[in-house]
Amino acid sequence: MTWPVASGSLLLGFAVAQATGIRPLGAIVLIAGCAWCALRWLQIRPAGPARTALLVVVYIGAFVLSHVIADRLGAWPSVLLAAAVTGIAVYVLADGAGRRGSVSPARARP
């Protein structure tokens, strides 16, 4: 499951940047989280390179959008919204995609 890391790294990256006042430190958290997820997405059979690229664009797009809407919503609400959108997209396009149509280990017959 990668959606918690994708969403969590957006939240943690912002928290680190805000708490330390060092925005590049928050960026390191974001880059590390996105890179870790991208490596996992490449390994998920239904995801592959095209879907991985799409998910990276969603991640970066949500990050950028959070900055655009921060003046209207506030900093934390916009980051929470970005994290939620990213988490849902990752679950639907990567994490949940590998589970559809598969047989659970408890139901598999030897």
N, CA, C and O of each residue as an XYZ file, in Angstrom:
440
protein
N       0.839     -1.186      0.000
C       0.000      0.000      0.000
C       0.884      1.249      0.000
O       1.696      1.461      0.901
N       0.704      2.042     -1.010
C       1.513      3.255     -1.134
C       0.741      4.533     -0.841
O       1.339      5.589     -0.638
N      -0.580      4.443     -0.818
C      -1.347      5.678     -0.622
C      -1.033      6.370      0.708
O      -1.020      7.600      0.744
N      -0.778      5.635      1.814
C      -0.449      6.361      3.048
C       0.869      7.138      2.947
O       1.003      8.219      3.521
N       1.834      6.581      2.218
C       3.116      7.270      2.063
C       2.949      8.489      1.157
O       3.494      9.557      1.438
N       2.197      8.328      0.078
C       1.974      9.450     -0.836
C       1.268     10.600     -0.107
O       1.714     11.745     -0.168
N       0.184     10.292      0.571
C      -0.550     11.333      1.310
C       0.264     11.859      2.484
O       0.358     13.066      2.707
N       0.840     10.943      3.215
C       1.602     11.314      4.408
C       2.817     12.167      4.113
O       3.157     13.056      4.894
N       3.479     11.905      2.989
C       4.665     12.702      2.670
C       4.295     14.142      2.314
O       5.073     15.062      2.567
N       3.118     14.340      1.733
C       2.652     15.708      1.504
C       2.410     16.428      2.832
O       2.800     17.582      3.007
N       1.768     15.734      3.749
C       1.496     16.326      5.066
C       2.788     16.560      5.848
O       3.000     17.632      6.415
N       3.645     15.541      5.867
C       4.886     15.649      6.635
C       5.827     16.685      6.022
O       6.482     17.436      6.745
N       5.896     16.725      4.704
C       6.746     17.715      4.047
C       6.344     19.130      4.410
O       7.196     19.973      4.693
N       5.045     19.390      4.402
C       4.569     20.725      4.782
C       4.850     20.997      6.253
O       5.277     22.095      6.611
N       4.612     20.005      7.109
C       4.840     20.178      8.543
C       6.311     20.476      8.832
O       6.624     21.345      9.645
N       7.201     19.758      8.169
C       8.638     19.990      8.362
C       9.016     21.391      7.898
O       9.732     22.109      8.596
N       8.533     21.780      6.716
C       8.849     23.117      6.196
C       8.316     24.210      7.119
O       8.988     25.213      7.361
N       7.113     24.010      7.625
C       6.502     25.023      8.489
C       7.180     25.067      9.859
O       7.422     26.146     10.398
N       7.483     23.903     10.418
C       8.069     23.850     11.758
C       9.503     24.374     11.783
O       9.912     25.036     12.737
N      10.258     24.075     10.736
C      11.666     24.483     10.720
C      11.880     25.831     10.052
O      12.887     26.496     10.297
N      10.935     26.237      9.209
C      11.127     27.454      8.438
C      12.072     27.261      7.265
O      12.447     28.223      6.594
N      12.457     26.014      7.020
C      13.382     25.687      5.934
C      12.609     24.915      4.873
O      12.431     23.701      4.977
N      12.151     25.633      3.851
C      11.332     25.006      2.812
C      12.049     23.883      2.073
O      11.418     22.874      1.757
N      13.347     24.016      1.783
C      14.030     22.898      1.113
C      14.037     21.606      1.927
O      14.084     20.517      1.356
N      13.992     21.715      3.233
C      13.919     20.518      4.068
C      12.581     19.807      3.862
O      12.528     18.579      3.800
N      11.517     20.574      3.758
C      10.209     19.997      3.444
C      10.193     19.386      2.056
O       9.559     18.357      1.829
N      10.899     20.029      1.124
C      10.985     19.501     -0.241
C      11.692     18.153     -0.272
O      11.339     17.281     -1.066
N      12.684     17.982      0.584
C      13.386     16.691      0.649
C      12.418     15.592      1.062
O      12.452     14.488      0.519
N      11.563     15.897      2.016
C      10.555     14.914      2.451
C       9.621     14.580      1.285
O       9.317     13.411      1.049
N       9.168     15.598      0.563
C       8.276     15.384     -0.581
C       8.947     14.534     -1.660
O       8.355     13.581     -2.166
N      10.169     14.880     -2.002
C      10.882     14.149     -3.049
C      11.113     12.701     -2.631
O      10.921     11.783     -3.428
N      11.520     12.500     -1.392
C      11.761     11.132     -0.904
C      10.472     10.311     -0.926
O      10.479      9.154     -1.347
N       9.378     10.903     -0.478
C       8.100     10.187     -0.468
C       7.621      9.849     -1.866
O       7.181      8.727     -2.117
N       7.702     10.800     -2.770
C       7.258     10.563     -4.142
C       8.156      9.540     -4.836
O       7.668      8.682     -5.571
N       9.462      9.629     -4.606
C      10.398      8.681     -5.223
C      10.150      7.268     -4.714
O      10.140      6.318     -5.498
N       9.950      7.122     -3.410
C       9.678      5.797     -2.843
C       8.413      5.206     -3.464
O       8.383      4.040     -3.856
N       7.378      6.027     -3.543
C       6.120      5.563     -4.134
C       6.301      5.194     -5.599
O       5.814      4.154     -6.044
N       6.997      6.038     -6.348
C       7.189      5.777     -7.776
C       7.905      4.454     -7.998
O       7.560      3.712     -8.918
N       8.886      4.152     -7.178
C       9.579      2.861     -7.310
C       8.630      1.696     -7.052
O       8.710      0.670     -7.728
N       7.745      1.844     -6.096
C       6.760      0.787     -5.808
C       5.736      0.682     -6.936
O       5.349     -0.419     -7.328
N       5.297      1.837     -7.461
C       4.301      1.822     -8.535
C       4.837      1.124     -9.771
O       4.094      0.439    -10.474
N       6.106      1.292    -10.033
C       6.704      0.613    -11.186
C       6.668     -0.904    -11.034
O       6.665     -1.630    -12.029
N       6.642     -1.384     -9.792
C       6.634     -2.819     -9.527
C       5.239     -3.430     -9.531
O       5.099     -4.649     -9.630
N       4.210     -2.599     -9.424
C       2.836     -3.094     -9.405
C       2.426     -3.405    -10.833
O       2.477     -2.535    -11.702
N       2.019     -4.644    -11.078
C       1.735     -5.077    -12.441
C       0.757     -4.159    -13.174
O       1.092     -3.722    -14.275
N      -0.409     -3.837    -12.654
C      -1.309     -2.988    -13.437
C      -0.797     -1.553    -13.581
O      -1.220     -0.844    -14.494
N       0.088     -1.120    -12.715
C       0.526      0.285    -12.772
C       1.482      0.498    -13.945
O       1.096      1.113    -14.939
N       2.696      0.017    -13.857
C       3.652      0.180    -14.933
C       4.113      1.617    -15.107
O       3.720      2.496    -14.340
N       4.950      1.861    -16.117
C       5.543      3.190    -16.301
C       4.536      4.299    -16.615
O       4.664      5.407    -16.096
N       3.550      4.022    -17.445
C       2.593      5.074    -17.820
C       1.767      5.513    -16.614
O       1.597      6.708    -16.372
N       1.265      4.561    -15.874
C       0.458      4.913    -14.703
C       1.325      5.541    -13.619
O       0.872      6.426    -12.892
N       2.567      5.086    -13.509
C       3.491      5.696    -12.552
C       3.702      7.163    -12.892
O       3.668      8.016    -12.005
N       3.919      7.465    -14.162
C       4.092      8.858    -14.587
C       2.847      9.680    -14.264
O       2.950     10.814    -13.796
N       1.678      9.108    -14.514
C       0.429      9.804    -14.205
C       0.323     10.093    -12.709
O      -0.076     11.188    -12.314
N       0.675      9.122    -11.888
C       0.587      9.309    -10.441
C       1.590     10.342     -9.942
O       1.289     11.097     -9.018
N       2.763     10.384    -10.533
C       3.740     11.416    -10.162
C       3.199     12.795    -10.539
O       3.369     13.756     -9.789
N       2.553     12.892    -11.695
C       1.946     14.159    -12.110
C       0.826     14.553    -11.141
O       0.697     15.726    -10.791
N       0.022     13.584    -10.710
C      -1.038     13.862     -9.725
C      -0.418     14.368     -8.435
O      -0.893     15.348     -7.860
N       0.630     13.714     -7.977
C       1.314     14.102     -6.737
C       1.826     15.544     -6.834
O       1.559     16.372     -5.964
N       2.560     15.820     -7.900
C       3.123     17.164     -8.088
C       2.010     18.190     -8.320
O       2.072     19.310     -7.814
N       0.997     17.796     -9.087
C      -0.125     18.694     -9.337
C      -0.879     19.048     -8.069
O      -1.276     20.197     -7.878
N      -1.078     18.062     -7.202
C      -1.761     18.324     -5.928
C      -0.921     19.261     -5.061
O      -1.453     20.149     -4.396
N       0.391     19.053     -5.078
C       1.296     19.935     -4.334
C       1.182     21.372     -4.841
O       1.055     22.303     -4.047
N       1.227     21.550     -6.147
C       1.130     22.892     -6.739
C      -0.252     23.495     -6.452
O      -0.363     24.661     -6.075
N      -1.291     22.695     -6.633
C      -2.647     23.187     -6.398
C      -2.846     23.628     -4.944
O      -3.572     24.585     -4.679
N      -2.203     22.932     -4.011
C      -2.336     23.332     -2.609
C      -1.801     24.747     -2.391
O      -2.317     25.489     -1.555
N      -0.769     25.116     -3.142
C      -0.248     26.473     -3.038
C      -1.207     27.490     -3.658
O      -1.361     28.603     -3.156
N      -1.838     27.092     -4.740
C      -2.756     27.991     -5.445
C      -3.988     28.285     -4.591
O      -4.454     29.424     -4.555
N      -4.513     27.287     -3.911
C      -5.750     27.468     -3.147
C      -5.520     27.828     -1.683
O      -6.481     28.029     -0.940
N      -4.261     27.911     -1.260
C      -3.957     28.190      0.147
C      -4.482     29.550      0.603
O      -4.873     29.701      1.760
N      -4.497     30.533     -0.281
C      -5.000     31.861      0.112
C      -6.485     31.822      0.445
O      -6.945     32.548      1.326
N      -7.226     30.989     -0.247
C      -8.680     30.895     -0.005
C      -9.023     29.975      1.155
O      -9.849     30.313      2.003
N      -8.377     28.798      1.189
C      -8.729     27.789      2.201
C      -7.905     27.882      3.469
O      -8.367     27.500      4.544
N      -6.708     28.380      3.350
C      -5.755     28.331      4.450
C      -4.711     27.266      4.134
O      -4.945     26.371      3.322
N      -3.574     27.376      4.778
C      -2.459     26.482      4.463
C      -2.781     25.028      4.770
O      -2.702     24.181      3.880
N      -3.138     24.725      5.997
C      -3.380     23.329      6.357
C      -4.581     22.718      5.627
O      -4.484     21.582      5.164
N      -5.702     23.422      5.508
C      -6.809     22.824      4.756
C      -6.440     22.499      3.309
O      -6.866     21.475      2.775
N      -5.650     23.366      2.674
C      -5.273     23.082      1.288
C      -4.319     21.892      1.206
O      -4.391     21.109      0.259
N      -3.437     21.749      2.176
C      -2.532     20.590      2.195
C      -3.327     19.315      2.491
O      -3.064     18.269      1.899
N      -4.276     19.400      3.387
C      -5.120     18.228      3.676
C      -5.910     17.798      2.446
O      -6.043     16.605      2.170
N      -6.431     18.771      1.713
C      -7.163     18.460      0.485
C      -6.236     17.820     -0.551
O      -6.611     16.843     -1.199
N      -5.039     18.364     -0.708
C      -4.064     17.803     -1.654
C      -3.697     16.377     -1.262
O      -3.591     15.501     -2.120
N      -3.504     16.148      0.021
C      -3.159     14.804      0.495
C      -4.311     13.834      0.266
O      -4.084     12.683     -0.107
N      -5.536     14.281      0.483
C      -6.700     13.418      0.272
C      -6.866     13.058     -1.200
O      -7.086     11.895     -1.536
N      -6.762     14.044     -2.067
C      -6.889     13.797     -3.512
C      -5.795     12.844     -3.975
O      -6.056     11.910     -4.733
N      -4.583     13.080     -3.519
C      -3.462     12.212     -3.895
C      -3.683     10.794     -3.388
O      -3.492      9.829     -4.128
N      -4.083     10.666     -2.138
C      -4.310      9.336     -1.570
C      -5.382      8.557     -2.311
O      -5.223      7.363     -2.563
N      -6.469      9.223     -2.659
C      -7.555      8.558     -3.397
C      -7.073      8.145     -4.782
O      -7.334      7.026     -5.224
N      -6.373      9.040     -5.464
C      -5.872      8.714     -6.807
C      -4.904      7.540     -6.759
O      -4.965      6.645     -7.601
N      -4.023      7.544     -5.788
C      -3.050      6.451     -5.669
C      -3.757      5.139     -5.349
O      -3.420      4.093     -5.902
N      -4.727      5.202     -4.462
C      -5.439      3.962     -4.132
C      -6.164      3.405     -5.359
O      -6.080      2.211     -5.648
N      -6.867      4.267     -6.070
C      -7.656      3.827     -7.227
C      -6.761      3.346     -8.367
O      -7.036      2.310     -8.973
N      -5.699      4.084     -8.661
C      -4.881      3.782     -9.837
C      -3.740      2.798     -9.590
O      -3.229      2.198    -10.536
N      -3.337      2.626     -8.343
C      -2.203      1.726     -8.084
C      -2.534      0.676     -7.032
O      -2.537     -0.518     -7.331
N      -2.809      1.099     -5.825
C      -2.988      0.144     -4.732
C      -4.215     -0.732     -4.915
O      -4.132     -1.951     -4.764
N      -5.344     -0.134     -5.237
C      -6.573     -0.901     -5.423
C      -6.598     -1.671     -6.724
O      -7.273     -2.695     -6.828
N      -5.861     -1.184     -7.729
C      -5.868     -1.825     -9.050
C      -5.297     -3.228     -8.995
O      -5.756     -4.111     -9.720
N      -4.316     -3.446     -8.159
C      -3.712     -4.769     -8.055
C      -4.586     -5.762     -7.319
O      -4.342     -6.967     -7.387
N      -5.594     -5.284     -6.621
C      -6.448     -6.158     -5.822
C      -7.719     -6.574     -6.549
O      -8.328     -7.586     -6.201
N      -8.123     -5.812     -7.545
C      -9.363     -6.139     -8.239
C      -9.243     -7.463     -8.976
O      -8.298     -7.694     -9.732
N     -10.193     -8.300     -8.745
C     -10.240     -9.560     -9.471
C      -9.276    -10.603     -8.947
O      -9.209    -11.706     -9.490
N      -8.531    -10.282     -7.909
C      -7.600    -11.272     -7.386
C      -8.271    -12.072     -6.278
O      -9.228    -11.614     -5.654
N      -7.763    -13.250     -6.049
C      -8.304    -14.121     -5.029
C      -7.501    -13.898     -3.754
O      -6.271    -13.888     -3.780
N      -8.203    -13.721     -2.644
C      -7.499    -13.504     -1.398
C      -6.788    -14.786     -0.972
O      -7.260    -15.875     -1.296
N      -5.674    -14.689     -0.258
C      -4.951    -15.884      0.155
C      -5.793    -16.828      0.990
O      -5.581    -18.041      0.957
N      -6.747    -16.289      1.740
C      -7.605    -17.138      2.566
C      -8.531    -17.996      1.729
O      -8.932    -19.074      2.167
N      -8.882    -17.540      0.530
C      -9.812    -18.268     -0.343
C      -9.096    -19.124     -1.387
O      -9.717    -19.961     -2.042
N      -7.804    -18.916     -1.537
C      -7.057    -19.667     -2.547
C      -6.993    -21.140     -2.157
O      -6.811    -21.483     -0.989
N      -7.143    -21.985     -3.139
C      -7.055    -23.416     -2.890
C      -5.658    -23.903     -3.240
O      -5.073    -23.463     -4.230
N      -5.124    -24.810     -2.432
C      -3.781    -25.323     -2.721
C      -3.737    -26.167     -3.969
O      -2.674    -26.667     -4.339
